[in-house]
Amino acid sequence: MKTLLLWLRGFVQASATRETDWGMVMAASMMVAVPVIAFFMIVQSKMSSGLVGGAVKD
């Protein structure tokens, strides 16, 4: 089982004998980045409120 970054690196290494298809590499990069960004946007407010709430002393 490979991590997403190793899977992405496979696109570049697979084309080592021929010209790299940068369009395919960029599409694969977006497939890796979009779920991470979406997850961050969903939990950002909960993380920041949890950190601030834990730092406030009653």
Secondary structure as UniProt FT lines:
FT   HELIX           4..14
FT   TURN            15..17
FT   HELIX           22..55
//
